[in-house]
Amino acid sequence: MKHPQPLLLEAKYGLDRSEKDNDCENSGVLPKARMSLCSLWVIAGLAALGGAGCEKPSSARPAFETAPVKVSAITQVVTATGQLGAVVSVDVGSQISGKILHLHADFNSTVKKDQLVAEIEPSIYQAAVNQAKGELANACAGRELSRLTAERKRDLLEKKAGTQADFDKAKAEFEQAEATVMIKEAMLEKANADLDHCRIDAPVDGIVIARKVDVGQTVAAAMTTPVLFTIAQDITKMHIIANVSEADIGGVAFGQKVDFGVDAFPDEVFHGTVEQVRKSPTTTNNVVTYETVIAVDNPEQKLFPGMTAEVSIYVAERKDVLTVPNAALRFVPPAGTHFDNGPAPTLTRGQRLVYTLVNNGLALKPAVARIGITNGTDSEVLDGLHESDRVVTASTAPVKAAGGGPMGGPPP
């Protein structure tokens, strides 16, 4: 509070500067105006002292936000990320080396089994076939000569005109000639097979999802088979390979419903079912995950192989159960909170500590609740709470208003 201004007081009570210079306490008889002026000075000083040093602070106390325990349905999901792929994808390769002569399929081409999709320049392999045929004919001629020689040696032996050693040698040479013919026949078969491999056919019905060569490119089938095409057998039936963390994999099982979305269709939700949970772990940066195969129907072929899917696996569902906000399970009372007198609760596995308001909101009373599944926002209450109970979810700092009390109310 400010002191009264002297000039305003003088104007109000008709005082001049000379009268103001005299001390009130040294005057013998004070006029009425002088007495009023001195009284106002005293009152103003007391008011200033009281406003500056005698204001009593308000006793602020925490305020709390609450939420009801209610009956509702709750669903627990496990989230993961995976990639879409065809159920059967076949890499079409080449068993021989050579230059690509023709390509009869391209990206998105629909192909049938045994349909010609590529050709490799065959001249080298045709020459190998011709060479193998010549070597086989030569071997056959040598075999025939060895056979005739062996027969003559046998006739001479029967007529006592030849020796047993000559006949045995001729017989062995004939058998060697037969073996040579068999070798040359195999070489011809190999040459014909290599020539046939110049024509590359589709191994399955499907659609070409990758082409990795161009006409004129040379492929080398030395240590590994070069891949020319990748054919997805049927993209109306696809699957997702999702990586589920080790903390969540225990709740995932065959046949569970799955919802997922892809960036290509942000406003659409697709559906699938869990088909397989693979027990082989994958460790990346000390994070252990397990591959989960999710079967997906794709009748309109809107989904493409390789798309990233954000997956939600429905692992548990409850209907008409008590639920409590998860904020109540995380609430920690602030300093200065008053508690209802009672023994400190002892928690066991699956139990959580929540608080309710008592004494007209002036104190907190702890309650032990046994919790079931959760959807990330609410949790199932198995026991310890009742419908319509109000649990504390947060505390709010009191606001000091002009009246001196919290939230603008009267001082406590």
KASULKA-V543357 format. One record per pair of residues at least 24 apart in sequence whose ideal C-beta (glycine too) atoms are under 8 Angstrom apart, sorted by the first residue. I is the first residue (numbers start at 0). J is the second residue. Records with the same first field share a line. If there is no record, write none. Layout:
# KASULKA-V543357
I: J + J
This chain:
# KASULKA-V543357
0: 43 + 46 + 47 + 50
1: 47
2: 43 + 44 + 47
3: 39 + 40 + 43
8: 36 + 39
9: 36
12: 36
55: 410
57: 399 + 403 + 404 + 405 + 410 + 411
58: 411
59: 397 + 399 + 405
60: 335 + 337 + 361 + 397 + 405 + 411
61: 333 + 335 + 336 + 394 + 395 + 396 + 397
62: 360 + 394 + 395 + 396 + 397 + 405 + 406
63: 356 + 360 + 363 + 391 + 393 + 394 + 395
64: 391 + 392 + 393 + 394 + 395
65: 355 + 356 + 389 + 390 + 391 + 392
66: 323 + 324 + 326 + 327 + 389 + 390 + 392
67: 387 + 388 + 389 + 390
68: 321 + 322 + 323 + 380 + 384 + 385 + 386 + 387 + 388 + 389 + 390
69: 321 + 322 + 386 + 387
70: 319 + 320 + 321 + 322 + 386
71: 319 + 320 + 322 + 377
72: 316 + 317 + 318 + 319 + 320
73: 316 + 317 + 320 + 322 + 372 + 373 + 374 + 377 + 378 + 379
74: 313 + 315 + 316 + 317 + 374
75: 250 + 313 + 314 + 315 + 316 + 372 + 373 + 374
76: 311 + 312 + 313 + 314 + 374
77: 243 + 247 + 250 + 251 + 311 + 312 + 314
78: 309 + 310 + 311 + 312
79: 241 + 242 + 243 + 244 + 247 + 291 + 310 + 312
80: 241 + 242 + 307 + 308 + 309 + 310
81: 239 + 240 + 241 + 242 + 291 + 293 + 307 + 308 + 310
82: 239 + 240 + 305 + 306 + 307 + 308
83: 237 + 238 + 239 + 261 + 295 + 302 + 303 + 304 + 305 + 306 + 307 + 308
84: 237 + 238 + 239 + 240 + 304 + 305
85: 205 + 208 + 231 + 232 + 233 + 234 + 236 + 237 + 238 + 304
86: 232 + 233 + 236 + 237 + 238
87: 203 + 205 + 231 + 232 + 233
88: 208 + 229 + 230 + 231 + 232 + 304
89: 202 + 203 + 205 + 229 + 230 + 232
90: 226 + 228 + 229
91: 116 + 117 + 199 + 201 + 202 + 226 + 227 + 228 + 229 + 230
92: 220 + 224 + 225 + 226 + 227
93: 117 + 119 + 196 + 199 + 218 + 220 + 224 + 225 + 227
94: 193 + 196 + 220 + 224
95: 119 + 124 + 193 + 196 + 197 + 220
96: 217 + 218 + 219 + 220 + 221
97: 121 + 123 + 124 + 197 + 217 + 218
98: 215 + 216 + 217 + 218
99: 212 + 213 + 214 + 215 + 216 + 217 + 218 + 227
100: 197 + 214
101: 214
102: 210 + 212 + 213 + 214
104: 201 + 207 + 210 + 228
105: 207 + 210
106: 207 + 208 + 209 + 210
107: 206 + 207 + 208
108: 206 + 207
109: 205 + 206 + 207
110: 201 + 204 + 205 + 206 + 207 + 230
111: 201 + 204
112: 200 + 201 + 202 + 203 + 204
113: 200 + 201
114: 200 + 201
115: 198 + 199 + 200
116: 199 + 200 + 201 + 207 + 227 + 228
117: 199 + 212 + 227 + 228
118: 197 + 198 + 199
119: 196 + 197 + 199 + 218
120: 197
121: 194 + 197
124: 190 + 193 + 194 + 196 + 197
125: 194
127: 190 + 193 + 194
128: 187 + 190 + 191 + 194
130: 190
131: 183 + 186 + 187 + 189 + 190 + 191
132: 187
134: 183 + 186 + 187
135: 180 + 183 + 184 + 186 + 187
137: 183
138: 176 + 179 + 180 + 182 + 183
139: 180 + 183
141: 176 + 179
142: 173 + 176 + 177 + 179 + 180
144: 176
145: 169 + 172 + 173 + 175 + 176
146: 173 + 176
148: 172 + 173
149: 173
199: 227
201: 230
202: 230
203: 230 + 232
204: 232 + 233
205: 230 + 231 + 232 + 233 + 234
206: 230 + 231 + 234
208: 234 + 304
231: 304
234: 297 + 300 + 302 + 303 + 304
235: 296 + 297 + 298 + 300
236: 294 + 295 + 296 + 297
237: 295 + 296 + 297 + 302 + 304
238: 274 + 292 + 293 + 294 + 295
239: 271 + 292 + 293 + 295 + 308 + 310
240: 290 + 291 + 292
241: 290 + 291 + 292 + 293 + 308 + 310 + 312
242: 281 + 288 + 289 + 290 + 291
243: 276 + 288 + 289 + 290 + 291 + 312
244: 286 + 287 + 288
245: 280 + 287 + 288 + 289
247: 314
248: 276 + 289 + 291
250: 314 + 315
251: 276 + 291 + 312 + 314
252: 276 + 314
255: 312 + 313 + 314
256: 312 + 313
257: 293 + 310 + 311 + 312 + 313
258: 310 + 311 + 313
259: 293 + 295 + 308 + 309 + 310 + 311
260: 308 + 309
261: 302 + 306 + 307 + 308 + 309
262: 306 + 307
263: 301 + 303 + 306
264: 301
269: 295 + 302 + 308
270: 295 + 296
271: 295 + 296
273: 312
315: 372
317: 371 + 372 + 379
320: 371 + 379 + 380
321: 379 + 380 + 384 + 385 + 386
322: 377 + 378 + 379 + 380
323: 353 + 368 + 370 + 377 + 378 + 380 + 384 + 390
324: 376 + 377 + 378 + 390 + 392
325: 373 + 375 + 376 + 377 + 378
326: 392 + 393
327: 353 + 354 + 390 + 391 + 392
328: 353 + 370 + 378
330: 354 + 391 + 392 + 393 + 394
332: 363 + 391 + 394
333: 394
336: 362 + 363 + 394
337: 361 + 362 + 363
338: 362 + 363 + 364 + 365
339: 363 + 364 + 365
341: 365
349: 381
350: 383
353: 384 + 390 + 391
354: 390 + 391
355: 388 + 389 + 390 + 391
356: 389 + 391
363: 391
366: 390
